[in-house]
């Protein structure tokens, strides 16, 4: 295991307890639903929902959740509290695992995310899911994947360039949390903790030099930065980031600025301070994380026209 793998594994291990400390009553979790047969142990997701949504006679919004982990680590089991939170507020949450580099290519990685997104059609045959009200969210590299899914959904030429399958569904709103959105900027910036060249080598599939200049030899280098692929067809988004993020430095404001330039609806949330750092929102035991997540779900509900069942609870 190289330095990059150790760093991202450590983030998951040490963050698991505080990030999964809060739980919500009445949430059902259906585990390890296979959304593709490429690699059943990995191409699976857990579906979270309120039990009372099954009997109210209505259809409800869905949320595809994509965990982060530096593109090379991470697991859906580290996002239990996050999934329960959205489910508590009335969403059918499909929290997925997926294959990752270096075992597969970055483009194949995108393909898994699309497969999971399209699988919501299958879930809607069993559960009262409204396919016209789909949210997609992710944190860190999961937010990157969320952006690439949106780019692929709203640009058929991009799908053809990358050789990706057709996408029949469309995200209605995104929740982009402490993400990376400009791969080219990352590759021309500092090597954070010395792990960026190692991580880039695994993501791109060849040895990236310490100065990372040869990373631009990657065939699809100009087609893997969501912020550079946006167009006026993109859906609204809630964007959260930490001003003092030590991993995705300055990436959130870049995405927000592009939303502003294109005149697309969006809302932002900026945390500050070293203690409110990368993916601060996952620690729902803190006041700031709860404020961020409450604002996020309120924004998504407004976009989707969705009722929040918690408003009727004491």
Residue pairs with C-beta under 8 A, 6 or more apart in sequence:
1 9
2 198
3 193
3 194
3 195
3 198
4 70
4 72
4 195
4 198
4 199
4 202
5 72
5 73
7 70
7 193
7 195
8 69
8 70
8 72
8 73
8 74
8 195
9 73
11 69
11 70
11 73
12 69
12 73
12 74
12 75
12 78
15 78
15 279
15 282
15 283
16 78
18 283
18 285
19 78
19 79
19 81
19 82
19 282
19 283
19 284
20 78
20 80
20 81
21 81
21 283
21 284
21 285
22 81
22 84
22 85
22 284
22 285
23 80
23 81
23 84
24 84
24 85
24 87
24 88
26 50
26 51
26 52
26 88
27 48
27 49
27 50
27 51
27 84
27 87
27 88
28 47
28 48
28 49
28 50
28 51
29 46
29 47
29 48
29 80
29 83
29 84
30 46
30 47
30 48
31 46
32 44
32 45
32 46
33 44
33 45
33 46
33 47
33 94
33 119
33 123
34 40
34 43
34 44
35 43
35 44
35 45
35 94
35 96
35 115
35 116
35 119
35 122
36 43
36 112
36 115
36 116
36 119
37 43
38 99
38 112
38 115
39 99
42 97
42 98
42 99
43 97
43 98
43 99
43 112
43 115
43 116
44 96
44 97
45 76
45 94
45 95
45 96
45 97
45 116
45 119
46 76
46 83
46 94
46 95
46 96
47 92
47 93
47 94
47 95
47 123
47 127
48 83
48 84
48 86
48 87
48 92
48 93
48 95
49 60
49 87
49 91
49 92
49 93
49 127
50 87
50 88
50 90
50 309
52 309
53 60
53 90
53 92
53 128
53 309
54 127
54 128
58 128
59 128
59 129
59 130
60 90
60 91
60 92
60 128
60 129
60 130
60 133
60 306
61 90
61 91
61 92
61 129
61 130
61 133
61 134
61 135
61 172
61 300
61 304
61 306
62 91
62 92
62 93
62 94
62 120
62 123
62 124
62 129
62 130
62 131
62 133
62 134
62 135
63 86
63 91
63 92
63 93
63 94
63 134
63 135
63 136
63 137
63 175
63 300
64 94
64 96
64 116
64 117
64 120
64 134
64 135
64 136
64 137
64 149
64 171
65 76
65 79
65 82
65 83
65 86
65 93
65 94
65 95
65 96
65 137
65 138
65 142
66 96
66 98
66 113
66 136
66 137
66 138
66 142
66 143
66 145
66 146
66 149
67 74
67 75
67 76
67 78
67 79
67 95
67 96
67 97
67 138
67 139
67 142
68 74
68 138
68 139
68 140
68 141
68 142
68 143
68 178
68 179
68 279
69 75
69 100
69 140
69 141
69 142
70 140
70 141
70 195
70 199
71 100
71 101
71 106
71 109
71 141
71 144
71 199
71 202
71 203
72 100
72 101
72 102
72 199
72 202
72 203
73 100
74 100
74 141
74 142
75 97
76 83
76 95
76 96
76 97
79 95
79 139
79 282
81 282
81 284
82 95
82 139
82 282
82 284
83 93
83 95
85 284
85 293
85 297
86 93
86 137
86 297
87 93
88 310
89 297
89 301
89 308
89 309
89 310
90 301
90 306
90 307
90 308
90 309
90 310
91 135
91 306
92 123
92 127
92 129
94 116
94 119
94 120
94 123
96 113
96 116
98 109
98 112
98 113
98 116
99 108
99 109
99 112
100 109
101 109
101 202
101 203
101 205
102 201
102 202
102 203
102 205
105 205
106 203
106 204
106 205
106 220
106 224
107 162
107 163
107 164
107 220
109 145
110 145
110 148
110 149
110 152
110 162
110 164
111 164
111 165
113 145
113 148
113 149
114 149
114 152
114 164
114 165
114 167
115 165
117 134
117 136
117 149
117 153
117 167
117 169
117 171
118 165
118 167
118 168
118 169
120 129
120 131
120 134
120 169
121 131
121 168
121 169
123 129
124 130
124 131
131 169
132 172
133 172
133 304
133 305
133 306
134 169
134 170
134 171
134 172
135 171
135 172
135 173
135 174
135 175
135 300
135 304
136 146
136 149
136 150
136 171
136 173
136 174
136 175
137 143
137 146
137 174
137 175
137 176
137 177
138 144
138 145
138 146
138 175
138 176
138 177
138 179
139 177
139 178
139 179
139 279
139 281
139 282
140 177
140 178
140 179
140 180
140 247
140 248
140 278
140 279
141 179
141 180
142 177
142 179
143 176
143 177
143 178
143 179
143 180
143 181
144 179
144 180
144 181
144 183
144 226
146 174
146 175
146 176
146 179
147 174
147 176
147 179
147 181
147 226
147 227
147 229
147 255
148 224
148 226
148 229
149 171
150 171
150 174
150 226
150 234
150 235
151 158
151 226
151 229
151 230
152 158
152 159
152 162
152 164
152 167
153 167
153 169
153 170
153 171
154 170
154 231
154 233
154 234
154 235
155 229
155 231
155 233
158 164
158 223
158 229
159 165
159 166
159 167
161 220
161 223
162 220
162 223
170 235
171 235
172 235
172 236
172 303
172 304
173 235
173 236
173 237
173 238
173 299
173 300
173 303
173 304
174 235
174 236
174 237
174 238
175 237
175 238
175 240
175 296
175 300
176 237
176 238
176 239
176 240
176 252
176 255
177 240
177 241
177 279
177 281
177 296
178 240
178 241
178 242
178 245
178 247
178 248
178 252
178 278
178 279
178 280
178 281
179 241
179 248
179 251
179 252
179 255
180 186
180 248
180 251
181 225
181 226
181 227
181 251
181 252
181 254
181 255
182 225
182 226
182 227
182 228
182 251
182 254
183 221
183 224
183 225
184 216
184 221
184 222
184 225
184 228
185 225
185 250
185 251
185 254
186 196
186 251
187 196
187 200
187 212
187 215
187 216
188 212
189 196
189 249
190 196
190 249
191 197
191 210
191 212
192 246
192 247
192 249
196 212
197 208
197 209
197 210
197 212
198 208
200 208
200 212
200 215
201 207
201 208
204 215
204 218
205 218
206 217
206 218
208 214
208 215
209 215
215 221
218 224
222 228
223 229
226 255
227 254
227 255
227 258
230 258
230 259
230 262
230 264
231 262
232 262
232 263
232 264
234 259
234 262
234 264
235 264
235 303
236 264
236 265
236 266
236 299
236 303
237 255
237 259
237 264
237 265
237 266
237 267
238 266
238 267
238 268
238 269
238 295
238 296
238 299
238 300
239 252
239 255
239 256
239 259
239 266
239 267
239 268
239 269
240 252
240 268
240 269
240 270
240 271
240 281
240 292
240 296
241 248
241 251
241 252
241 253
241 268
241 269
241 270
241 271
242 252
242 270
242 271
242 272
242 276
242 277
242 278
242 280
243 270
243 271
243 272
243 273
244 272
244 273
244 274
244 276
244 277
245 251
245 252
245 277
245 278
246 277
246 278
247 278
248 278
252 268
252 270
256 266
256 268
259 266
260 266
265 303
267 295
267 299
269 291
269 292
269 295
269 296
271 280
271 281
271 288
271 292
276 286
276 288
280 286
280 288
280 289
280 292
281 289
281 292
281 293
281 296
282 289
283 289
284 290
284 293
297 308
298 308
300 306
301 307
301 308
